[in-house]
């Protein structure tokens, strides 16, 4: 153990009733994207809590760095070894990218009509009136289950940025949504983004109030350019993103 580093983490969190979603993981919000990351080993002080944003992509580079290896240039993640061993890094990024491509190819509410056996779009009230004691799962196979809370659909395809920079008073969640059934939407091509969300997580920690339409179009453009650059970056150099490299985001005043 004197020469071993142990990492404990998870690949995602879960919804447990937030936004009326039962246990699932396909959202952009903090209760899904924030996961534990605990590390112990030589040179790491017991009981410390580190503030820098880290992501799953950073774990492999950190392990390589701790083992004395050279992090490959084509890795997007970065080593946070210096933080673990008590150092600092003013160039460390102030954001994490969040991505999800839906696995659905039909609208969530395309249910199986219990009278015809055929899939058809049905509102909840209509479905309940026809079959009040049964609900249809949203996994496209018409399975009858004791509950039905949609959690995913083709247009739940998103890319998002979680931005945290106390020095600049930034604590934001910004996201763009598209529809995975349209070929160009896999790349979030121009004109394919159909919905935006933006949350000031300082004043709105539970991410209940989408303020995207309340900010200037110039600020919207800054956020879009920032997520586009992050979404397409490749490798250690392109994906470094020191906070000083970004255009300043004006205060929202909200």
N, C-alpha and C positions, 0 to 999 in steps of 0.2 A: 504493500500500500504506500510505502514511502516514495515509490517511483511511478505511481499510477494516478491518472485523473479519471474521475467518475462524473458522467453527465446524466442528468435526469430531466426529461422533458416530455412533450406530447406533440402530436402533429396538429391538433386543433382543440378548441373548446366546443361546447355544445349549447344550443338553445334548450332551456328547461322551462318553457312557458313564456319567455320574452316575446313580445309582439305576437302572442297567441300562436307561437310555433312550438310544437312538441319536440321531443329530443331529436335534434338534427344539427347540421354543421355547415350549411351552404349559404351563410350570410356574411356581410361585411363588418358586422358590428363587434364591439369589443368583447362581448361575452363569448364569441366564437373564435376571435383571432388572437386574444391574449392567452398565452399558455405558460405553465411553469417552466423555468429553466434554472436548475440548481447544479452547481459544479463544485467539486472538492478535489483537492490534490496538493502537491508540493508548491509552496509559495502563496497559496490562497488563504487569506485570513478567514477564520471562522466567523459566521454571523453577519458578514457585510452584505449590503444590498446595493447593486450597481444600477445606475440610472440610464445608461445609453440604450437606445433601441437596438435590439438584435433580432435576427430572424433565423428560421430553420436553415436557410442557405449559408449562414455564417458558421454553423457548427462544424462542418467538415474542414473548412479552412483553419478554424481554431485548433482542431485536433492535430492537423498536420503541423501547424506552427508550434504547438506545445511539444510535439514529438521531435522537433528539430528539423523538419522538412521544409521545403520551399513550396509555398502555395502556388498551384498552377495558374498561369496568367489568364486562362479561359474560364476560371471560376468567377461567378457573379458575386458570391458572398465574400465576406472579409473576416479576417481573424480578429477576435476581441481578446486575444491573449494579454495585451498590455493592460486592459482593465482588470482582468482576473488577478494579475500580479501586482496591482496597486498603482499602475501608471495612468496616464491620461492621453487623450488624442483629440486635439481641437478640430481635426479634419473629419472626424467621424460623422456620418450622415445623420440627418434629423428626421428620417422618414423610412418607412417600410412599405413595400409594394404588396398588395393582396390581389390574387387572381383566382377566378373560377370560371370554367366553361361548363355550362349545364349539360347533363347527360340526357335530358328530355328532348324529344322531338315532336311532342304534341302539347297543346295548351293544357295547363294543369286541370282545368275544369272539364276536359273532354272525358266525360264519364261514360260508363256502360249503362245504357237504358235498361233497367231490369225487365221491361215489358217487351222490348224488341231484341235485346241481346246485342245491339249495335252501339258503337261509340258515337256520341253526339254531344255538342256543347250544352251544358245544363247548368243553370244557376242553382245555388244551394236550396232556395225555397222550393223551386220546381222539383228538385230531386227528392227532398224530404217529403213533399206531398204525395209522391208516387210510391215511395218505399220508406216510410217513417222510421223503421227500426234498423235499417241497414245503411252503411256508408261505403263508398267505393274508394279504394286506395288510389293514389295518384302515380302508380308505377306503370301505368299504361297496359296492364294485363287484366284489368277489371276485377281484381281480387276483392271479395267482400270482407271488410274488416269492421271491428266494433267502433272505430273512430276514423275521422277524415279531417286532417288539418294539412292543407297544401303547404309544402315547404320549398318546392322547386318547380321551375318551368323553363322553357327555352329562353325567355327574356330575362332570366335570372343569371345571365352571363355578364360578368363584370370585371373591371379592374379598378383598384382603389389605392389610395395613399393614406397611411396613418402618419401624420406629421406631428412631431413633438419637439419643440425648441423653446424651453423656458426663457432663454435670453432674449428671444424675439417675440415672446408672448404668443407663441403658436401652439395650439393643441387642437388639431383638426382631423376630421375624417372626410375625405373627398372621394367620390366614386362616379364611374360612368358605366351605364348598362347598355347592352345590345342584345340581339336575338341570335342564338347559336344556329338556328335553322337556315340562316342566310349566309352563303359562302363567304362573302367579304367581311362579315361581322366577326369572324374568328380573329381578324387583325384590327378590329375597331377602325375600319376604313372611314374616311370622311363621309359624313352623311348617314352613317349606320348607327350612331349613338342615339338612343331614343329616350334616355332618362338620366338625370344627374341627381346626386345627393351630396350635401355638404352639411357638416355638423361642427359647431363650436363646442368642443368637448369640455371646456372649462365651465361655461355657463349651462351646458346641456350634457352632463356626463352620461345620461342614459340614452342619448342620441334619439330623441323624440321629435325634434323640430328641424326639418330640412330647410336651410336658409339659402340654398343655392340661388333662387330667383330674387333674393333680396340684396345680393352683392352686385357691384358694378360689372359690366361686361368686360372691362379691362382686367379685373381680378379673375373672372371666369377664364379668360384667355391665358393668364399666367398659370393657373392651376392645370388647365388642359395641356399646356406645353410641358409642364413639369411631369405630369403622369405619362405623357407620350414618350418623353425622353427616357424615363425610368423603365417603361414597358419594353422598349426596344434595345436597351443597353446590353452589351455582351462583354464579360471579362472584368478583370480587376481595375483597369484604368477607366473604362467607360462607366462602370457602375460604382465609382467611388463616391461622387456626389457630396463633397464638402458643403456644409450649409452656406458658406460664402459664395458658392458658385451659382446660386439661384437668384433670380430677380426677387426683390423684396415684395412680400405680400402685405398690402395695406391693412391697417386695422379694420375690422368689420363694424365696430361700434354697435354690436347686437348682443 
